[in-house]
Structures are given as C-alpha cells and as structure tokens.
Amino acid sequence: MGVSRRSPGPRLTRLLAESPLGALAVPQGASLKLTAVAAGELDATLCLHDREKAWDSCAPGLIIAEAGGQISDVDGRPLLYGGADPVHHRGIVTSNGRCHEALCALAAR
C-alpha cells in the first residue's frame, strides 16, 4: 500500500500504527504511487491529508480507472476536477478495485 513519502499526516500515521496496514506501507511520491496501483505493483494507496491537488491525481486517476482500479475520496465519492479549489480535502483512496470499499470504510473512521 502506497503512502506519502514526505509526511503521511497524523490521521494516516495513527491508522497505520493501529492496523495491520502499517507493515504494508510503501512511501512514494504522489503520482508514482497512484500509477503503481494501475501497473499492479501496489494494491492500494491512502492519502488522508488535504495536500494532494487535482494535478497530482487527474492523469493517474484516469490510468487507474482504465486499468480496472478505483479512485475516490475517503467517503467513496468521485474526485472532483475543474473547480476553483484544486485541493482534495477528503483525501484520496485508490485501489485495484477489490479492496476499495474496505479501505474507504477504514479511512473514514
């Protein structure tokens, strides 16, 4: 599972410490970890902070969807593009599609 290489933030740090996902965390840059999901190199990514922006996820999100994966905010809603505010305030969850609902439920807690 890909996570932020710079600073995962307090919410994700806590989630990783309190769940078995911590042992699976692979720190990578924003677009790199997303495209790794599309390539099948990672099963999922979690971003629970509000520092990712539309340009970090737009192209990789399309690639993930075309590869059969999913990308959404932590509530499972599609990411929005083209508005005045480019920030994904509700984080980003990507997956191979098989674990997406479970990851969203875990991330939304």
C-alpha positions in Angstrom: 0.0 0.0 0.0 1.4 3.3 -1.1 1.6 6.3 1.3 3.1 9.7 1.2 6.9 9.7 1.2 7.1 13.2 2.8 4.6 13.2 5.5 1.6 10.9 5.8 -0.1 13.2 8.3 -1.4 12.4 11.8 -4.6 10.5 10.7 -2.7 8.1 8.4 0.1 7.7 10.9 -2.4 6.7 13.5 -4.3 4.3 11.2 -1.0 2.6 10.2 0.0 2.2 13.8 -3.4 0.8 14.8 -3.9 -1.7 12.0 -2.0 -4.4 10.1 -1.7 -2.0 7.2 1.4 -0.3 8.8 3.6 -3.3 7.8 2.4 -2.9 4.2 3.1 0.8 3.8 5.4 1.8 1.0 6.4 5.6 1.0 6.3 7.1 -2.6 5.6 10.3 -4.3 2.0 11.4 -5.2 1.8 10.4 -8.9 4.2 7.5 -8.6 2.2 5.6 -6.0 -1.0 6.1 -8.0 0.4 4.8 -11.2 1.9 1.9 -9.3 -1.7 0.8 -8.5 -2.6 0.9 -12.2 0.5 -1.2 -13.0 -0.4 -3.8 -10.4 2.8 -3.0 -8.3 0.6 -1.8 -5.4 -2.8 -2.9 -4.3 -3.9 0.5 -2.9 -2.9 3.9 -1.7 -4.2 6.0 1.1 -3.9 9.8 1.4 -5.7 11.2 4.4 -4.4 14.7 4.4 -5.6 17.7 2.3 -2.3 18.5 0.5 -2.9 16.5 -2.7 -4.3 18.5 -5.6 -6.1 17.8 -8.8 -2.9 17.8 -10.9 -1.5 15.1 -8.6 -4.4 12.7 -9.3 -6.1 13.6 -12.6 -4.0 11.7 -15.1 -3.0 8.9 -12.7 -6.7 8.5 -11.7 -7.7 8.0 -15.4 -5.0 5.4 -15.8 -6.1 3.6 -12.7 -9.7 3.6 -13.9 -8.7 2.3 -17.3 -6.7 -0.5 -15.7 -9.8 -1.6 -13.7 -9.0 0.1 -10.4 -10.8 2.7 -8.4 -10.0 6.2 -7.2 -12.2 8.3 -4.8 -12.2 10.4 -1.7 -12.3 8.6 1.7 -16.1 8.6 1.5 -16.0 6.6 -1.8 -17.2 9.6 -3.8 -15.5 10.5 -7.1 -12.8 13.1 -7.0 -13.9 16.5 -8.5 -11.9 18.3 -11.1 -12.2 21.7 -12.8 -13.5 23.7 -9.9 -11.9 26.8 -8.4 -10.4 24.8 -5.5 -7.9 22.1 -6.7 -7.4 20.5 -3.3 -8.8 17.1 -2.5 -10.0 18.0 1.0 -11.4 14.5 1.8 -8.1 12.7 0.9 -7.6 10.1 -1.9 -8.1 6.3 -1.8 -7.0 4.3 -4.8 -7.2 0.5 -5.2 -7.1 -2.4 -7.5 -10.9 -2.4 -7.1 -11.1 -5.5 -4.8 -10.4 -3.7 -1.5 -11.7 -0.3 -2.2 -14.9 -0.3 -0.1 -13.0 -1.7 2.9 -10.2 0.9 2.6 -12.7 3.7 2.4 -14.5 2.4 5.5 -11.2 2.2 7.4 -10.0 5.6 6.2 -13.3 7.3 7.0 -13.2 6.3 10.7 
